[in-house]
Amino acid sequence: FIAAAFLSLFFFIDFVDELGDVGKRGYTALDAAGYGLLEIPGHLYELAPIAVLIGTIYALARMAQSSEFTILRTGGLGPGRALSLLATLGVFFALLTFVVGDYVAPYSEQRGTELRATFGGGRVGAWLKDRQTDSEGEHNVAVNVSSTGNGVDLEGIRIFEFGGDGALTRRISAATGKVDSDGRWQLRDVKVTGWNAGTTAEPGDARSASVTEENLPALTWASGLSSQVVAAAVLPLSTMSTVDLWRYIGHLSANEQAAQRHEIQFWKRAFYPFACLVMVALALPFAYLHARAGGISLKIFGGILLGISFVLLNNVAAHLGVLRGWTPWLTALVPSGLYLMMSLAAFAWLVRFR
């Protein structure tokens, strides 16, 4: 119920935000509502730990207020058993968060991005780097995709091929193109410019080069850049699953490119579902508070703020990790580990002294 309330609020905010584009390029209110619905799984993934925390605090606080939890303790429910019961629920919500974050949310956000691109909201593209080996040896290739048209076709493609000495040997420009499952780029409306460099027989003479240009309706270009790698580079990080992030990190590392931001995002994706376990551990101490002790509403409010601060710290740590070059897995793990230790310490103090 907490998640449904939050998602309703976020859907309303997204819908109102999209209303500014209604009427432009055929974009209707129904399209805006559809885009808001496609954003819901992503919001659910982000809000899952907070919803688990607030829901658990509310349930445990009501049990404590009506002395139900006291009766359970009298009947033999020890602290360890109570923690294990809540941990079981936490594991269930962690699995649900993983499924939503790795499968449902990336798919829906890709569809949402395609919907926006259909009405002229194409995304800014990206640069990619590749290494190819032929009879002349290994050479580098730089590829630029300016944008995506409908979320599938690539637009404004520029391919720069460099020789072993670093000199530009060929440039391929294409209006549109696609990448098939075998890694071949199917380019359309292509212009190929080649530089054929040569040296004269006399030593010390200047280097001469001839330039050739060719216009083609279509061209198949073989590359090591697969469709998954291209999609990972062009699409936003929020549309990438854990496996996609791992694959793209391998591509960046193989081509000696910076992968710090993607590594931190990968480890955040890997650890984020376990935040649900941290949240139920944060909520458990509230079961040991009694209404007659006073200030129960204020303490519940404090617990909610504690959960929000966890999400805030989790997001800030990722940005600081990129800026400071911190170890990716440690950057992603520290917020959860810190709050888990805090919750267990509070739980142990309540059990021991209260």
Disulfide bonds with the S-S distance in Angstrom:
none
